[in-house]
Amino acid sequence: MDLPEDRADALESRVAWLEKSLGELDEVVRALGDELRRAREEVAQLRDAQGGDGTEPGPRYEVPPHY
């Protein structure tokens, strides 16, 4: 049977590991959020440069008249 001190040490160790893991995951989520924000901005810039809002196909996607 575990002694109360051993159990407390094990719980403290788990909490420390969880706090460290949470911090690492937070960094990853923030980095992914920043990357997503940049990607959305880039897509918006590409849509603006293409001259459309992305809802209608541009000249590149039009079917030639002989089809």
N, C-alpha and C positions, 0 to 999 in steps of 0.2 A: 504494500500500500504506500502511496506517495505521502511524503510529509508535506505539511502546509507550505513550508519554505520552498520545497522543490516545485510544488504546483505553482506558487506565486512566481518563481523564477521562470518557469516554462511559459506562463501567461505573459510576463513582461517581455520575454524574448519574442513571442508571437506578435505582441502589440508593436514592438520596435520594428519587426520585419514588415508588418502591415503598413505602418506609417511610412517606411522607406519605399515600399512598393507603390503606395498611393502617391507619393511625391513624384516617383518616376512616371507613373501613368498620367499624372497631371501634366507633366512636361510634354509627354507624347501627344496628349489630346490638344494641348495648346499649339504645339508645332503643326499638327494636322489641321487645326482650325485656321492657322495663318496660311498654310499652303492652299487650303480650299478657298480662302478669301482671295489670294493672289490668282488662283486659277479662274475664279469667277470674274475677276477684273480683266484678266487676259481675254476670256471669252467675250466679254462685253466690248472690249477694244476691237477684237476681230470682227464682231458683228457690225460695229460702227464703221470700221474700215471697209467692210463689204457693202455697206450702204443699205442695210436692211435690219429688221428687228429679229430675223431668224425664223419668222413664221411662214414666209413664202420662199419658195426656191428662187434663187437668182438665175442669171443667164447661163451659168455653168450647168444647171440641171434641166434646162429646157430641152424638150425633144425637138430635134431638127424637123423642118417642115415636110420633108419627104417621108416621114414615118406615119 
